[in-house]
Amino acid sequence: MTEGEFIRFYKKRNNSKSHKEVREKIDLFWDVLFEALNEDGKVVFQDWGVFEKRKMKSRKIMVPMWKESAYTVPKEVIKFRAGKGLIKIAEGDVNE
């Protein structure tokens, strides 16, 4: 599901009239989530899943067009692990 599809789905589901209002609500959610991740490094939604901030080490990469190998820059990434409740909902949609 793309972001645009999700916005249309959310707008239809909540009977919202304004596309801008829906977009602001979604952006507010992401802003609060990223702020919480910066403070704690982990956000848990009961039965839905866990957002975690993890450090990725640099790694060696080889690009055939380059003559020598290079290393990536170490960085922090956000990982999501789905919880049992979300997995159950997702499997229910597939089986129906």
C-alpha positions as CSV (number, residue, x, y, z in Angstrom):
1,M,0.0,0.0,0.0
2,T,1.4,3.3,-1.0
3,E,1.2,6.5,1.1
4,G,-1.5,7.9,-1.3
5,E,-3.6,4.7,-1.1
6,F,-3.3,4.8,2.7
7,I,-4.4,8.4,2.8
8,R,-7.5,7.6,0.7
9,F,-8.3,4.6,2.8
10,Y,-8.0,6.6,6.1
11,K,-10.1,9.4,4.6
12,K,-12.8,7.0,3.5
13,R,-12.8,5.0,6.7
14,N,-13.1,8.0,9.0
15,N,-15.5,9.9,6.8
16,S,-13.1,12.8,6.6
17,K,-13.8,15.5,4.1
18,S,-10.4,17.1,3.8
19,H,-7.3,15.4,2.2
20,K,-5.2,18.1,4.0
21,E,-6.6,17.2,7.4
22,V,-5.9,13.5,7.0
23,R,-2.3,14.2,5.8
24,E,-1.7,16.5,8.8
25,K,-2.9,13.7,11.2
26,I,-0.6,11.2,9.6
27,D,2.3,13.6,9.6
28,L,1.7,14.3,13.3
29,F,1.7,10.6,14.1
30,W,5.1,10.2,12.4
31,D,6.5,13.3,14.0
32,V,5.6,12.0,17.5
33,L,6.9,8.6,16.7
34,F,10.3,9.9,15.5
35,E,10.6,12.2,18.5
36,A,9.9,9.2,20.8
37,L,12.5,7.1,19.0
38,N,15.1,9.8,19.4
39,E,14.4,10.0,23.1
40,D,14.1,6.3,24.0
41,G,15.2,4.3,20.9
42,K,12.2,2.0,21.1
43,V,8.4,2.4,20.8
44,V,6.1,-0.5,21.6
45,F,2.5,-0.7,20.5
46,Q,0.8,-3.4,22.5
47,D,-0.2,-6.4,20.2
48,W,0.8,-4.3,17.1
49,G,4.5,-4.2,17.0
50,V,7.8,-2.5,18.0
51,F,9.6,0.3,16.3
52,E,13.3,0.3,17.1
53,K,16.3,2.5,16.3
54,R,19.3,0.3,15.4
55,K,22.8,1.1,14.5
56,M,24.0,-0.4,11.2
57,K,27.8,-1.0,10.9
58,S,29.7,0.0,7.8
59,R,30.1,-2.8,5.3
60,K,32.2,-3.5,2.2
61,I,30.5,-3.1,-1.1
62,M,31.6,-4.0,-4.6
63,V,30.3,-2.2,-7.7
64,P,31.4,-3.8,-11.0
65,M,31.9,-0.4,-12.7
66,W,34.3,0.7,-9.9
67,K,37.8,-0.7,-9.9
68,E,38.1,-1.0,-6.1
69,S,35.7,-1.8,-3.3
70,A,34.2,0.8,-1.0
71,Y,32.7,1.0,2.5
72,T,29.3,2.3,3.4
73,V,28.8,4.9,6.1
74,P,27.6,3.6,9.5
75,K,24.1,4.9,10.2
76,E,21.0,4.5,12.4
77,V,17.9,2.9,10.8
78,I,14.4,2.3,12.1
79,K,13.2,-1.3,12.1
80,F,9.7,-2.5,12.7
81,R,8.8,-5.9,14.1
82,A,5.1,-6.9,13.8
83,G,3.3,-8.1,16.9
84,K,0.9,-11.0,17.2
85,G,-2.2,-8.8,16.9
86,L,-1.1,-7.2,13.7
87,I,0.0,-10.6,12.2
88,K,-3.3,-12.1,13.1
89,I,-5.2,-9.2,11.4
90,A,-2.9,-9.5,8.3
91,E,-3.4,-13.3,8.1
92,G,-7.2,-12.9,8.5
93,D,-7.3,-10.6,5.4
94,V,-5.4,-13.2,3.3
95,N,-7.6,-16.1,4.3
96,E,-10.9,-14.4,3.6
